[in-house]
Amino acid sequence: MRIEGSEIMKVRDIQHPLLPEVTQEEMSRQRAVVSMRKLINARMRAQNVRRFETEGAPAFAARHGRQPQSPDDIERAFFESSGYRMWSAVNRSVQEMIWVSVGEPIFRDRSRMEAAARALIDSPDKIGALELDPAYDPSPEIAGTDVHLQPGGYARADTPDDIVAGAFYETGGNIYSFGQGAGKADSKAGVVLNLLNAEFPDFKPTRILDLGCSAGAATAAYAAAFPDAEVHGLDVGAGMLRYAHARAEALGVPVTFHQMDASQLKFADASFDLVVSHNMLHEIGPEKRRRAMAEAFRVLRPGALTIFQDVDTRFALSDVHRVEKNWDAHFNGECFWKAYNEADLLADMLGAGFAPADVSEHNMEAVSNLNRWYVISGRKPDAGAAA
């Protein structure tokens, strides 16, 4: 089977009624933030390793009488560079500007957006479902953090109709990604679909689970790519999930969304043939990550696949390049960025139950720009297969 894309998968900023209606002034401000992010990435951040070599390391050696060796040494040496400190300050400021630029139209248009979401969620003709758990208490490691500096974080849920977390995630994510050089056709789900086409061309899942689905963009893309499949997505925040559900309804794809922890799935054993996640591994701690992998293995049917896609920091050229990417752990609400970078994910997958021959790491091209993505996949042995 050849997986073909759809507009839902191909267009990152696909339009739907859950998005805020922006004024020309607001659009201009957002475009300015995108331009500033492109500038500081292309002109300033690109020089950080050179600044370490020419400014930071020599200053560290003069101060300590030795060259920086450990990751902690390298981190301190970076901050010996005035150019690096300048970039760091500017990058933090521009990250905050993302949320100002999208927050103003969201809060101005919030009543209309929530009414549109409620109409979609309550429609007698809806094709998907939303299962919220009033007793669920989102994990503090997620609920207590403004990840990416997103105001209120992923678990924000101010009112019974709140969708702000999802609106922030989608609109802010677009500003962030376009400022990284991502094109409008960029798609993290598209990366996984490309992997399936290349390595599992005959694979046709009938039941798909998206762990940590956030605003549901990837989840909807799987529902579009596999129209005969039953697709489920889960996340921790009620506001995020209301948005994801209404978004999928607006786009006309059937998805069931659940408020649930990826490390404590409430699905039966052997009940899915594709379990995916996008950028989730770097958002959770080591213990939760290992439990989520074990849960993915448990709910897979024999012969089924799990695919975790994430940021490419694990492909850094050296310790210096890797530490430079750790900036987000300190200044961008990424509590587990370092833990992800330093984790032995192959060992984690084996500990979850996968066999060495069935686990692969992939250095994947982005769909529409020069970025790359880290992907680790595992296939559950077929029933009766030799150990």
HELIX and SHEET records of a PDB file:
HELIX    1   1 GLU A    7  LYS A   10  1                                   4    
HELIX    2   2 GLN A   24  LEU A   39  1                                  16    
HELIX    3   3 ILE A   40  MET A   44  3                                   5    
HELIX    4   4 ARG A   45  GLN A   47  5                                   3    
HELIX    5   5 ASN A   48  ARG A   51  1                                   4    
HELIX    6   6 PHE A   52  GLY A   56  3                                   5    
HELIX    7   7 ALA A   57  HIS A   64  1                                   8    
HELIX    8   8 PRO A   71  PHE A   78  1                                   8    
HELIX    9   9 SER A   82  ARG A  108  1                                  27    
HELIX   10  10 ARG A  110  ASP A  122  1                                  13    
HELIX   11  11 PRO A  140  ALA A  143  1                                   4    
HELIX   12  12 VAL A  147  LEU A  149  5                                   3    
HELIX   13  13 VAL A  164  GLY A  179  1                                  16    
HELIX   14  14 LYS A  188  GLU A  199  1                                  12    
HELIX   15  15 ALA A  217  ALA A  225  1                                   9    
HELIX   16  16 ALA A  238  LEU A  251  1                                  14    
HELIX   17  17 LEU A  281  GLU A  283  5                                   3    
HELIX   18  18 PRO A  286  VAL A  299  1                                  14    
HELIX   19  19 ASP A  312  PHE A  315  5                                   4    
HELIX   20  20 ASP A  319  GLU A  324  1                                   6    
HELIX   21  21 TRP A  327  PHE A  331  1                                   5    
HELIX   22  22 TRP A  337  GLU A  342  1                                   6    
HELIX   23  23 LEU A  345  ALA A  352  1                                   8    
HELIX   24  24 PRO A  356  ASP A  358  5                                   3    
SHEET    1   A 8 ALA A 129  GLU A 131  0                                        
SHEET    2   A 8 THR A 256  GLN A 259  1                                        
SHEET    3   A 8 GLU A 230  ASP A 235  1                                        
SHEET    4   A 8 ARG A 207  LEU A 211  1                                        
SHEET    5   A 8 PHE A 272  HIS A 278  1                                        
SHEET    6   A 8 LEU A 300  VAL A 311  1                                        
SHEET    7   A 8 ARG A 372  ARG A 379 -1                                        
SHEET    8   A 8 VAL A 359  GLU A 365 -1                                        
END                                                                             
